[in-house]
Amino acid sequence: MRQAPTRLIPWLMAAAVGALACTGAFAQEPPKDVTVKQIKLTEAQVKSFVAAQPDLATVAPKLQEAGDNIDPGLQSELDGIAKKHGFTDFSELDDVAANISIVMAGLDSKSGEFTEPVEALKKELADVTADASIPENDKKQLVDELNEAIKTTPRVEHLENVELVKAHRAEIEKALQ
């Protein structure tokens, strides 16, 4: 059994039920044992990622059922979908998805302006720390979660990805609904 492509699973499951709120799904961090391979995205990769979403949504229930491990048949199906959309294999599609995710996590949902996700998390931490209306137990939990997220959230290595993803933001969000 192979390790499931965990970075893409939340999107696939959300797309399958048609309940994806883009900023929420993209804000999910990958598991701590998954290192994001940052790549310089191409327009073709972003368009292919968008085009692949309907096919990926059809396998989302199978991925959810498989949990952390997927069988060779499902892996083959994922690779087939990736190849159909111009990727070498599902691993390449997963890398593209992760890089899009990093950028989308830093885009303001209203203005579309980009802030490094780490900086946004630091601002949120300052806001939570200063908010006297949050009960102490809840505040401690939020602070711990935000500190962990700050430690594990990568900075965008390829800043040109920001403009590329921004240019296709509406298509990405629509495809993930």
N, C-alpha and C positions, 0 to 999 in steps of 0.2 A: 504494500500500500504506500502511496506517495502522500506527501504533505499537501494539504489543500491550499489553493491559492487564496490565502486569507485576506489579502488586501482588497480583493475584488468582491468577495462574498457579500459584505454588507450592501453593496450597490446592487448586486444581482438579486438578492432577496427582496430588497426594497422595490426594485423595478418590477419584480414578479407580482407583487401585491399592489403595485401602482400607487404607493404611498411615499415616494421619495421626496423629502424636503432637501434640496441639494446641499444647502449649507450644513445641515445636520449630518448627512451621510459623509460628506467630504471631511468634516471635522473629526470623524472617528480616526483615532491613531492606529497604526498597525500594531500587532502584538510586539512586545519588547524584543523577541527573538528574531524578528524580521527586519532586515536592513533594506532600506529603500535604495535601489540602484538608480541614482539620478542620471538622466540622459537628456541630451538636447532634443526636444521634440521637433518633428517636422509637421507641416500642415497635413501631409498625407496620413501620418499616424493619427492625428487628432480626428480627421474626417473618418478614418477607418474605425477608430474607437467608437465614434458616434454611430456609424453604420452597423457595428456589431451588436449594439445593445438589444435589438429585438430578438436576435438569435440567442444571446446570453440569457435573456429573461426566461427563455423556455427551459433552460437547464438549472435555473436558480432553485427550484424545489428539490432537484436531485442533489445539488450542493448542500443545501440546508440539511437534507436527510443524511448525507454522507458525513457531516460534521468535520472533524479535523483530518480525516483520511478519505481519499477518494480512490476508487478502484481503477484499474487500467482502462476499462471500458469508458468510464466517465472522463478520464484524462484524455483518451483518444477523441471523444466527442468535443471536449474543450479545444484541443489542438486543431480539430477539423474546423471549428467555428473560426478560430484565429486565422488559419490558413485561408479560409474562404474570404476573409476580409484583408488579406495582404500581409499578415504577420507570419513570421517564421514558425512560431508555435505559441501556445498559450502563455508561456513565460514572458515573451516579448510583449504581448497584449497586456499582461499584468503589470509589467514595468511602465508601459505607457499610461495605464490607468493610475498607477501610484503617482507618477509625475504630474498628471492632470490634477489629481487629488491634492497634492501639496499646494499647487497654485490656487485651486478653488477654495481651499481652506483659508487663504489669505485675502480673498475678494470680499469686500463689503457687499452685502446683499442688496443694498439700496443704491449706493453711489457707484459700485463696480470698481472702486479704487482698491489697489493692492497694498496690504501691509504684511510683512513677514509674519507667518503664523506664530512664531515665538514671541514677537513683539506684541501681537494681539493678546496672547495668553498672559504676558506680563502685565498688560493694562488691565485685563480681567482680574488678575490676582490682586492688583492694587485696589481695584473697585470693591472686590469681595472683602479684602482686609479692612477697608475703610467703612464698610456698610454695617452700621450698628443694629440694623433691623434683622440681621441674620442671626438665628440662635447659635450659641457658641459651638455646640456639637456639630451642627450643620456646617458652620463656618470652618471648623477644623478639617472636616472631611473635604470640603471644597478646596481649601488651601492645599491639602495634601495631594489631591487629584491634579490641581493646576501645577504644582511644583513638579510632579512626576511628568506631566505632559510637556512642560517646559524643557525638562531634561531629555526627553525622547523625541521631540519634534524637530525635524531637520530644517535647516534654512535652504532656500532655493539656490541651487548651485548654478543653474543656467537661467539667468534673468530674462533672456529672450523668450523663455517659455511663458512668462507672464503675459506679454503682449499677444502671443499666439493663442493662448487659452482665453484671454479676454475677447479676442476677435471672434471666437467660436463659442463663447459662454452661453448664449441663448440656445444654440443647437445642442450643446452638452446637457444643459438643464432639461430641455424638452425631451431628449433621448432617454434621460434617466427618470422620467415621470412614470 
